[in-house]
Amino acid sequence: MNELAAIPDLYGETLHWATARDGFESVLTIFNYLGWAFPGYPPERTDADVSLRFFAEEGRELESYSAVLGTGQALHLPVGKIHRDFRGVVATRMMPRGGMARRSATPQRPGRPIATSYFMLYEREGGFCDFSHELFLMRNKPEKTVSEWATVLFSGAGLDLAVVAMNNCAAITGAEGQSDATLRLSALDGAPLSDDYRFSLSPMGSLLIRIRDVFQEFSDSGFGPVTATLSGANIEQPLSLHLHGSGDFNIHHF
Amino acid sequence: MLREPLFRPHEPRAVYPVFADRDNRLSYVLRETYIAGLPAALRHAAGRLIRRDHHTAPDFLTRIVLDSIRGIQLNFRGAFFDREGRLIVRIPPFARVQYRQGFDVSINVLLADADVALQDGQFLLIADRGVKLDGGYSIGTVAAAYSNNSGFTCYRNAAFARPINEFRDHRPVGFRSIAPHMMISDEIDTSAYFFNFSSDAHYDFTANPAVTLLRDDGKTLEARFGVIPPFGARERSLSEIFGERVRDFLGGDGTYGTLIAEQEGVTIGSAHIIRNRRTNTMGIEHTRPTHMYVS
């Protein structure tokens, strides 16, 4: 057994976006898999402390939530029951009570952080559901480079489109930790279709950007597939939202 | 078992479900931050040659170096399998993208152009080179989108050139997927969708994962998922796997369960689907074997 001392940062906080507004609920679903990950360890070491941090859209941190999740147990937590009308970023960590390092870790090489493997289950009034695996790790220092994310958005069949941008940089205040970002739309051949939409995010802030609100030329649906490119520093992998006229929806990372 | 390989070892590929009752689309954008410059391409090619990596042919390494000078270009082709794992048709190149370009293609149209009736199955997407210069040669994420008159959903997953169930390279310990978002009600049923794919044309293992449905109070239901032929795939809902007893076990709005599927000796691709029978809508997402990544 690996008896290295506990390395708290090894169990990173991974990010996702949650909304409990406009008829949506977001249920964070997580399972304590650590009994399989660390075979041979007694349950009292693979039992885990799960901690959730909530960041409102302006980046303000709200009251956190924590729970003990026994080995092989699951937690299904409606975010709206913790913070009514919440919309923003959720950071989740699952830390085993035994604080084990990676099985191959050495004191000199503790290895990359271990993710929690949770999903955000989105439910919308009318019986519509979608779900999405966790995104990337929250960062505790600013990025030195600009990240760029791109995906194809679909506009046919009465789909209403949006993009969610999230800052991933906690514990950094001021300009260094914020995001100055741009969103632009292009044709699939790369030809620009819009001016850049520029916006800023506070550390751990987020923004739901409705395409028809910020790009006047895309105020009608049915313009065909377009490429959305979001770039900026300290930007988490963005999400696309497709809202169908029936009430159905899709929320997924770029 | 296939008559011949459908792709070269260095070519990124991924398999996506195709549903007979949906418009099935794939889309992709080649974004700037992936592209390697000449120094990185030269280092990569030299390293592969020195290590005599059998996954990377000399002509591919030459192309990586040339592309770093003239600009990268990816060509996409495909193949369609039915759920029994039979290769129905090979799809010739249908998209070419350069940096900052993308494609959006209807699998329904590709099949129609090939005189193949739309049916449940899987589309194998193949790119003729990867972008990231690492062991997996990823091209980044590809979106699989599904729509009908009632709704729209999509999921995005990366395509890699990693060997899968290619036993001359490695013997997988096994497969385990964990899906903590299972539910069933009068309207909603949740499915598991498993792919039994391989990068070895001679692969012939028939899978039949053991599945356990776990309730939050610790009670469980156990069953076999059902047979998945080599190169095949299968979707089975909770009620199909466990029978109607699952309604009493997990029934009711706001009650969730965790589905754990396990298969020794091979790797299986997995996705899960939440279907609403009344609205004829669905949500789909792949699972990730995070619990395997702690070694």
Interface residues (C-beta under 8 A of the other chain):
Chain A: V27 T29 I30 F31 Y33 L34 W36 A37 F38 G72 Q73 A74 H76 R102 R103 S104 I114 A115 T116 S117 Y118 F119 L121 Y122 G126 G127 F128 C129 D130 F131 S132 H133 S147 E148 W149 A150 T151 V152 F154 G156 A157 L159 S186 L188 D189 G190 P225 T227 T229 H242 H244 S246 G247 D248 F249 N250 H252 H253 F254
Chain B: R25 S27 Y28 V29 R31 E32 T33 Q98 Y99 R100 Q101 G102 F103 D104 T141 A143 A145 S147 N149 S150 G151 F152 T153 C154 Y155 R156 R176 I178 A179 P180 H181 E187 I188 L214 D216 G218 Y256 G257 T258 H272 I274 N276 R278 T279 T281 G283 E285 H286 T287 R288 T290 H291 M292 Y293 V294 S295
